[in-house]
């Protein structure tokens, strides 16, 4: 749970399916500090609110119950109409708003798009402060994300140094020329490339003539993690004097096993989505 402070009000933020969900209950304290849930309910009674929520769900939610929504919309704005967040979710199968009861983390949360609309309804001034603080939070997160990505890249580089040192100590004869040494390094690098990516650096370049850099520059988070592991393992296999062919088979099996384990890992998926978002900004 993250917290931002807006005009003295602490507003909680949760991450749900890699999206920011902001506490409407906390924002509502700007209007009613003692019982903010009634502020949220009053906002939901508004016909314009219902229309906005319906449009948001149609765009983002393929499972949105449009029949249930039409029933809610027909009654919205009437003096007798009232609807709670949990009732809205139940009637329409909405995902933009989540409501949780209990001792910890209770309250109503909404996707950042919806929370911004609610903040505007509360007060234009409050909305502006909300935007400012939320942008600051995202900026700080992007800095941490960049640092995390750079650390992973540096980890691969450090492990690669260990890897090349093992090659030098165990594979290169004392009298070998510098040119021959470079060929050995390139070959060993391609052992890892073949084990993880299924192709050598040269093959990748031939298939991707318009791309700059090398295949490792286009690796995703999962591949970078596995690559770092393979580099350490290969250096140990070299010390054990296993042939290149034996090492390739072992490393390929390990790569398949580790990729299979990490491919559905929620933490890795979350990081990957953040990295993709960062690249698109």
C-alpha positions in Angstrom: 0.0 0.0 0.0 1.3 3.4 -1.0 0.2 6.7 0.5 0.1 10.2 -0.9 -0.9 13.2 1.1 -3.2 15.8 -0.5 -4.2 18.9 1.5 -3.7 17.0 4.8 -5.6 13.9 3.7 -3.7 10.6 3.4 -4.9 8.7 0.3 -4.1 5.0 0.0 -3.0 3.5 -3.4 -3.1 -0.2 -4.2 -1.8 -2.1 -7.2 -4.3 -4.5 -8.7 -3.4 -6.4 -11.9 -0.5 -3.9 -12.5 -2.9 -0.9 -12.3 -3.1 1.8 -9.7 -6.3 1.8 -7.7 -6.8 4.8 -5.4 -9.0 4.9 -2.3 -12.2 6.9 -2.9 -13.0 6.5 0.8 -9.8 8.5 1.6 -10.5 11.1 -1.0 -14.1 11.4 0.3 -12.7 12.5 3.7 -12.2 15.9 2.2 -16.0 16.2 2.3 -16.9 14.2 5.3 -14.1 13.1 7.7 -16.4 11.2 10.0 -18.4 9.0 7.4 -16.8 9.3 4.0 -18.6 6.3 2.6 -21.8 8.3 2.2 -19.9 10.8 0.0 -19.0 7.9 -2.3 -22.6 6.7 -2.4 -23.9 10.2 -3.2 -21.4 10.4 -6.1 -22.6 7.1 -7.4 -26.3 8.3 -7.4 -25.4 11.0 -9.9 -26.5 10.1 -13.5 -23.4 11.6 -15.0 -21.3 9.4 -12.7 -23.1 6.3 -13.9 -22.7 7.3 -17.5 -19.0 7.9 -17.0 -18.5 4.6 -15.2 -20.4 2.7 -17.9 -18.2 4.2 -20.7 -15.0 3.3 -18.8 -16.2 -0.3 -18.3 -17.2 -0.7 -21.9 -13.7 0.3 -23.0 -11.7 -1.7 -20.4 -13.9 -4.6 -19.3 -14.9 -7.3 -21.9 -17.0 -9.0 -19.1 -19.0 -5.9 -18.3 -22.7 -6.7 -17.8 -24.4 -4.2 -20.1 -27.9 -5.4 -19.4 -27.3 -4.8 -15.7 -25.8 -1.4 -16.5 -28.9 -0.4 -18.5 -31.1 -1.2 -15.5 -28.9 1.0 -13.2 -28.7 3.8 -15.8 -32.5 4.0 -16.1 -32.9 4.6 -12.4 -29.9 6.9 -12.0 -30.8 10.5 -11.0 -34.2 9.6 -9.5 -34.8 10.8 -6.0 -35.4 7.2 -4.9 -32.2 5.9 -6.5 -29.3 4.8 -4.4 -26.5 2.4 -5.1 -23.5 1.3 -3.1 -20.1 0.5 -4.6 -20.6 -3.3 -3.8 -24.1 -3.1 -5.5 -22.6 -1.4 -8.6 -20.0 -4.2 -8.9 -22.6 -6.9 -8.3 -25.1 -5.5 -10.9 -22.6 -4.7 -13.7 -19.6 -7.0 -13.0 -17.5 -3.8 -12.9 -13.7 -3.9 -12.5 -13.0 -0.1 -12.3 -14.2 0.0 -8.7 -13.4 -2.5 -6.0 -14.9 -2.6 -2.6 -13.5 -4.4 0.4 -14.7 -4.8 4.0 -12.8 -6.0 7.0 -10.3 -4.7 9.4 -7.4 -4.2 7.1 -7.4 -2.4 3.7 -11.2 -1.9 3.8 -12.9 0.8 1.7 -13.7 1.6 -1.9 -10.9 1.8 -4.4 -11.1 2.9 -8.0 -8.8 2.9 -11.1 -6.8 6.1 -11.4 -9.0 7.3 -14.3 -12.1 7.0 -12.1 -10.4 8.4 -9.0 -9.5 11.5 -10.9 -13.1 12.0 -11.9 -14.2 11.5 -8.3 -11.6 14.0 -7.1 -12.9 16.5 -9.7 -16.4 16.1 -8.3 -15.1 16.7 -4.7 -13.3 19.9 -5.7 -11.5 21.3 -8.7 -8.7 22.5 -6.4 -8.4 19.1 -4.7 -8.3 17.5 -8.2 -5.2 19.7 -9.2 -3.4 18.8 -6.0 -4.3 15.2 -6.6 -2.8 15.3 -10.1 0.4 16.9 -8.8 1.0 14.3 -6.1 0.1 11.4 -8.2 2.5 12.5 -11.0 5.2 12.9 -8.3 4.6 9.3 -7.2 4.8 8.0 -10.8 8.0 9.9 -11.4 9.6 8.4 -8.3 8.4 4.9 -9.4 9.9 5.4 -12.8 13.2 6.3 -11.3 13.2 3.1 -9.2 12.2 1.1 -12.2 15.0 2.5 -14.3 17.4 1.7 -11.5 16.1 -1.8 -11.2 16.5 -2.4 -14.9 20.0 -1.0 -14.9 20.9 -3.2 -12.0 19.8 -6.3 -13.9 21.8 -5.2 -16.9 24.9 -4.7 -14.8 24.3 -8.1 -13.1 24.5 -9.7 -16.5 27.7 -7.8 -17.3 29.3 -8.8 -14.0 28.4 -12.4 -14.5 29.7 -12.3 -18.0 33.1 -11.1 -16.6 33.1 -14.2 -14.4 32.2 -16.2 -17.4 35.0 -14.9 -19.6 37.5 -15.3 -16.9 36.6 -18.9 -16.6 37.1 -19.3 -20.4 40.5 -17.7 -20.2 41.6 -19.9 -17.3 40.3 -23.2 -18.6 40.0 -23.0 -22.4 42.6 -20.7 -23.9 46.2 -22.2 -24.2 49.0 -19.9 -22.9 50.4 -19.2 -26.4 47.2 -18.4 -28.2 46.9 -15.2 -30.2 44.6 -12.4 -29.3 42.6 -13.0 -32.5 42.1 -16.7 -31.6 41.1 -15.7 -28.0 38.4 -13.4 -29.3 37.0 -16.2 -31.5 36.8 -18.4 -28.4 34.9 -15.7 -26.5 32.5 -15.2 -29.3 31.9 -18.9 -29.5 31.3 -19.2 -25.8 28.9 -16.3 -25.9 27.0 -18.0 -28.6 26.7 -21.2 -26.4 24.6 -19.1 -24.1 22.7 -17.4 -26.9 21.9 -20.8 -28.5 20.8 -22.3 -25.2 18.5 -19.4 -24.3 17.5 -17.7 -27.5 17.8 -20.6 -29.9 20.2 -18.7 -32.3 23.6 -17.2 -32.4 24.3 -13.5 -32.4 25.1 -13.7 -36.1 21.9 -15.5 -36.9 19.9 -12.9 -35.0 21.6 -10.0 -36.8 20.8 -11.6 -40.2 17.1 -12.0 -39.2 16.9 -8.5 -37.8 19.0 -6.2 -40.1 17.1 -3.1 -39.2 17.6 -3.4 -35.4 20.4 -1.7 -33.6 22.5 -3.4 -30.9 22.3 -7.2 -30.3 19.7 -9.7 -29.2 20.4 -9.2 -25.5 19.5 -5.6 -25.8 16.0 -6.8 -26.7 15.7 -9.4 -24.0 12.8 -9.3 -21.6 13.1 -9.4 -17.8 12.6 -13.1 -17.6 15.3 -13.8 -20.2 17.8 -11.4 -18.5 17.3 -13.3 -15.2 17.8 -16.7 -16.8 20.8 -15.4 -18.8 22.5 -14.2 -15.6 22.0 -17.7 -14.1 23.3 -19.5 -17.2 26.5 -17.4 -17.3 27.3 -18.5 -13.7 26.5 -22.1 -14.4 28.5 -22.2 -17.7 31.6 -20.9 -15.9 31.3 -23.8 -13.5 30.7 -26.3 -16.3 33.9 -25.0 -18.0 35.9 -25.5 -14.8 34.5 -29.1 -14.7 36.1 -29.5 -18.2 32.8 -30.4 -19.9 32.9 -30.2 -23.7 31.1 -27.3 -25.4 28.5 -29.7 -26.8 27.7 -31.2 -23.3 27.4 -27.7 -21.8 25.1 -26.5 -24.5 22.7 -29.4 -23.9 22.8 -28.9 -20.1 22.3 -25.1 -20.4 19.5 -25.5 -22.8 17.6 -27.8 -20.5 18.2 -25.4 -17.6 17.0 -22.5 -19.7 13.8 -24.3 -20.6 13.2 -25.3 -17.0 13.8 -21.8 -15.6 11.8 -20.0 -18.3 8.9 -22.4 -17.6 9.1 -21.6 -13.9 9.3 -17.8 -14.4 7.0 -17.3 -17.4 3.8 -17.2 -15.2 5.5 -15.6 -12.2 3.3 -12.6 -11.1 6.2 -10.5 -9.9 8.1 -11.0 -13.2 5.0 -10.2 -15.2 4.4 -7.0 -13.2 8.0 -5.9 -13.7 7.8 -6.8 -17.5 4.6 -4.6 -17.8 6.4 -1.7 -16.1 9.4 -2.1 -18.4 7.1 -2.1 -21.5 5.3 1.0 -20.1 8.6 2.7 -19.5 9.8 2.0 -23.1 6.5 3.5 -24.5 6.8 6.7 -22.6 
